Amino acid sequence: MKRYLKTALRFILFCVIFMVILMLLSKVFVPKDNQKSAGMEAVQSNGILGEPDNTMDYLVVGDSETYSSITPMEIWRQYGYTGYVCGTGGQHLYDTERFLAQALKKQSPKYVILETNALYRKTAYEKVLKSQLEKYFQIFRYHDRWKSLTLNDFTGSVNYTWTNDYKGYRYENKVVPAALKDYMKQTDQKAKISAINQYYVEQMIKLCRKNNVELILVSTPSIKNWNYAKHNGIQALADQYGLEYYDLNLMPDQVKIDWKKDTRDKGDHLNHTGAVQVSDWLGAFFHSKNTLTDHRQETAYSQWNDALGRYDQQIADGTAYEISHCKK
Amino acid sequence: MKSYVAPLYLLVFLPAVVFLYNIVPKKLRPVVLLLASYLFFWSISGKLILFLLISTFSIHHFGLWLSSLQEERNRILAETERPERKAVKAEYIRRQRWVIFLAVCIHIGTLLVLKYTAFFGQNLNSLLALAGVDWTWKIPKMVMPIGISFYTMQAMSYILDVYRETLKPDKNIGRLALYMAFFPSMMEGPICRYNDDAVSLWEGRRSSVQNLVFGAERILYGVMKKMVIADRLNIMIKTLYSGYADYDGGMMVVAAIAYTCQLYMEFSGTMDVVIGSAELFGIVLPENFKRPFFSKSISEFWTRWHITLGTWFRDYIFYPISMSKPMKRLTSKARKKIGNHFGPLIAGSIALFVVWLFNGLWHGAGWHYICFGMYHFVLIASANAVEPYTKKFLEKLHIRREEGGYKCFRIVRTALLVCIGELIFRADSLRIAMRMLKKMFTDFTFRSFTDGTLLNLGMDKHDFLIVAVSVLIVLVISIANERGICIRQKLAEKKVVVRWAVVYGLILFCIIFGAYGMNYTPVDPIYAGF
């Protein structure tokens, strides 16, 4: 027994030392800036890290539907509310939760919009485990930086300098019409949300409550990805946790999407004209809440007006989104 | 869990099973292994676990059936007069062969239907089109339970050993089930033999500290081979094989060598993880690799590469054919006509041909796999045929086979021949393989090495450097193993600081230099698909 105890203690010591090594190395390997050249992943979404602390009124999290459907600059233009889209393509909820937790460390928004498409994404336990490893030991995410490590990585600290004029939105003016169909045919069926996805929604609810943020569920228009059974599933989830839920697919009088003009890929995602409509609705929705302040005249937010100018210029040029457009 | 290097397997499943295995009473330990194996199978193939269960139940039944026939025969033989015994034996051989026939129909039949329907269907449709028949067979889509090629071969070896009476059939279906499904070897082998492995699997020995340390070290070494080398080479290999038309012969040589390296590192690395996993339970699985790239001939190579497959083909195909009565008659006739060297070669070559035909087909349903088999058949058969002349030639030149220079030449020559075979094996079709080979010999230049093409295939100079360093590590360890030095034993004799430093170093080497995460697509377990 004594021998086994000794072996077990040795094993525990081995693991503890190993974890300390991993933590130290994670500090070395983590990018010291949030730009691609510094090795940062998902730079568009991680542009939030370069925003001044506590300047966001709202955050949008989710998958590609977020950055295709919501353009914060339009909301700024009309209402002077600040927001950022932290969505990435094909995002799983464990990443959504990670992005949200990371953003809430520096920001204290009033609202978090969770776009619901990611709630139906299949999530393998394997990927969850990898994501958890990456969350606690960033060396797993950024290990490939061994190719570009400099002395500064060993001695310097993190300093995020970059942000995004589009505030996470990805401009796309292409039009590829969708075949018209009644994709929101009413049904009593309820699409099931997997246990793992439900777990991450719960984590996000807890996180928001802890930070005094209201979590709102929004389904942005998508012929390809959405249907009534999914709507029912999300509605049930919203009822269960007491969340507000808005399905824009069922609100054609407020968000008038023309599937012949407002989509870039046959109804999978919206294009810019579609995104402007969704953003108009979201801005009006925030306005109706009467809880946010119009910052347009505040000098502390002057960079938003500058960014709006550049944003308008690029939209007028019809330039597709590129990071180079958005560098400070 | 799609592979043995998946974090879910290495960090959750395997430690949990090892822990559970060691805390339950001895009697329950094999049950833990069996349940864990079924859970593992189910996590990959879901409902297809039914195939494995049916296979296990049926092979258990066939074993007992054969055994009852053998007992009945022995009983009757004891009561029968000598002159009639031959007829009784013949009758019972006939009956047993029927049982074997049924077992083969069920097991090999299932494998044939699931694995080869598409291949046969496509060829049938091509033939019909050639014959001008205006009809095509709509080929049904088949599902494949994981590891079917491996557990089917284990089932066949079990039933054939029972038939040969070198093995007593097991009444304990649990033991047989564990032999068929043991999770570390289920997906990619090694192909175990009942006589060698079933008992130790069912024994339920507690893991010793040495088992745990040695097992973990072996796993770590395998992970390094797979993640640092095989996965890092993956992008370049995919680029070269899918876009072969855009590159010159020099790059085709790179494609052949890189894929051979990847296949070896992936498969032998996985075997290290598999054998290391079993070692954690105190179970010794047969080795599948024995430093194959130190081989001096192709036939030696195949005694060092995928050893358990080779011995299976040897025991259940080569020997039964070459030792069969018609072949023996052929050999004695041939001896008289063409001499003692070439005479036996004819029967041997026929058996060898069948072995390599099956070997090619076992690896996959495609003509390039058959061509891969035939390539090795031709190399081995021709080497056998010219052996006396080679011997005389070397004697005349006073060259000793085991001498340094000539030995090196043979090793390099064998490795290059293997690389050509692996190019055929990896190419998407036989036609593409032939085009790539043609390029290799007719369009060979060093241009791509100097004009930047090589560094534009998805690997930069850092990647090449890390692959080179890792291959060097594997080479040094292989040389030590070849000289009979057990690195793990040597390490165990060192002070704890040194031991831990080496293990930390290897783990960190895998974490930092492993090709995973953003920008990488790890290679799928290659042999799991066979």
Interface residues (C-beta under 8 A of the other chain):
Chain A: T7 F14 I17 F18 I21 L22 L25 E41 Y125 E126 L129 K130 L133 E134 I139 F140 R141 H143 D144 W146 K147
Chain B: M1 K2 A6 P7 L8 L11 V12 V209 D460 H462 W500 Y504 I507 L508 I511 I512 F513 G514 Y516 G517 M518 N519 Y520
